[in-house]
Amino acid sequence: MTALEMTSQLDLVLGYYTNIDAGDVPAALACFASTAVYRRPAYDELVGFASIAKFYDDTRVVGPGKHEIEAIIESPDEIAVRGRFDGTRRDGSALHARWGDFWRFDDGKVVERNSYFDAPMA
């Protein structure tokens, strides 16, 4: 894999956070492959783009806010990101959480994402 391909993957990940913070869920989710798998604590594994999109539309408790990225580690087919979120839940209550995301790519799309949080039900 070339540095250019790795940068493109990083652009997808950074674009995800930019778009999700802007409230543009469809643009944020465009990085996921149709067969992607998404895992996060306290939820069943989400398999396939439709399942991931449904989670964001119906279930995700995180509301408006800002993801601050603190660290990124990049390899040929994976990117790890650590940061913090400051904002609200969908119910309007405050949400401040530290998080880590592990992204895996195939053919220019996210095929697996694993998220971890230091706050319950983030």
C-alpha positions in Angstrom: 0.0 0.0 0.0 1.3 3.5 -0.8 1.4 6.5 1.4 -1.2 8.1 -0.8 -3.6 5.2 -0.2 -3.0 5.5 3.6 -3.7 9.2 3.4 -6.9 8.5 1.6 -8.0 6.2 4.4 -7.1 8.8 7.0 -9.1 11.4 5.0 -12.1 9.0 5.2 -11.7 8.7 9.0 -11.2 12.4 9.6 -14.1 13.1 7.2 -16.3 10.8 9.3 -15.7 12.9 12.5 -16.1 16.2 10.6 -19.4 15.1 9.0 -20.8 13.6 12.2 -20.0 16.7 14.1 -21.8 18.8 11.4 -24.9 16.5 11.7 -24.4 15.1 8.2 -24.9 11.4 9.0 -25.2 10.2 5.4 -21.9 11.8 4.5 -20.3 10.4 7.6 -21.5 6.9 6.9 -20.4 7.0 3.2 -17.0 5.6 4.2 -18.5 2.2 5.2 -18.6 -0.8 2.8 -21.9 -2.5 2.3 -20.7 -5.5 4.3 -19.0 -3.5 7.1 -19.2 -4.6 10.7 -19.4 -2.1 13.6 -19.0 -3.0 17.3 -19.4 -0.8 20.3 -20.0 -1.6 24.0 -23.5 -2.4 25.2 -24.9 -3.0 21.6 -25.2 -6.0 19.4 -22.8 -6.2 16.6 -24.0 -4.2 13.6 -23.5 -6.1 10.3 -23.9 -4.4 7.0 -24.4 -0.8 5.9 -28.1 -0.8 6.4 -27.8 -2.0 10.0 -25.2 0.7 10.8 -27.3 3.4 9.2 -30.4 2.2 11.2 -28.3 2.4 14.4 -27.4 6.0 13.6 -31.0 6.9 12.7 -32.8 5.2 15.6 -30.5 4.1 18.4 -27.3 6.1 18.8 -27.6 8.2 22.0 -24.9 10.7 21.1 -26.3 14.0 20.0 -24.6 17.2 18.9 -21.1 17.9 19.9 -17.5 17.9 18.9 -15.0 15.1 18.6 -11.5 16.2 19.5 -8.8 13.9 18.1 -5.8 13.4 20.4 -3.8 10.7 18.6 -3.8 8.7 15.4 -1.9 5.5 14.6 -1.9 4.4 11.0 -0.9 1.1 9.3 -1.5 -0.1 5.8 -5.1 -1.4 6.4 -6.0 0.0 9.9 -6.2 3.3 11.7 -6.6 3.8 15.4 -7.9 7.1 16.7 -8.1 8.3 20.3 -9.9 11.4 21.5 -12.7 13.0 23.5 -16.2 14.1 22.8 -17.9 17.1 24.4 -21.6 17.6 23.7 -25.0 16.2 24.5 -26.9 13.0 24.3 -30.1 13.0 22.1 -32.1 13.6 25.3 -30.2 16.9 25.8 -28.2 15.7 28.8 -24.5 16.5 28.8 -22.0 13.9 27.5 -18.3 14.1 28.0 -16.4 11.0 27.0 -13.0 9.8 26.1 -13.1 7.3 23.2 -11.0 5.1 21.0 -11.9 3.9 17.5 -10.2 1.2 15.5 -10.9 1.2 11.8 -10.0 -1.5 9.2 -10.2 -1.0 5.5 -10.5 -3.0 2.3 -10.6 -1.6 -1.2 -10.9 1.9 0.0 -13.8 1.4 2.4 -14.3 0.8 6.1 -15.0 -2.9 6.6 -14.7 -3.0 10.4 -14.9 -0.4 13.2 -14.6 -1.0 16.9 -15.4 1.8 19.3 -14.6 2.0 23.1 -15.7 4.7 25.6 -15.0 5.7 29.2 -18.7 6.7 29.7 -21.6 4.3 29.9 -24.0 4.2 26.9 -22.0 6.8 24.9 
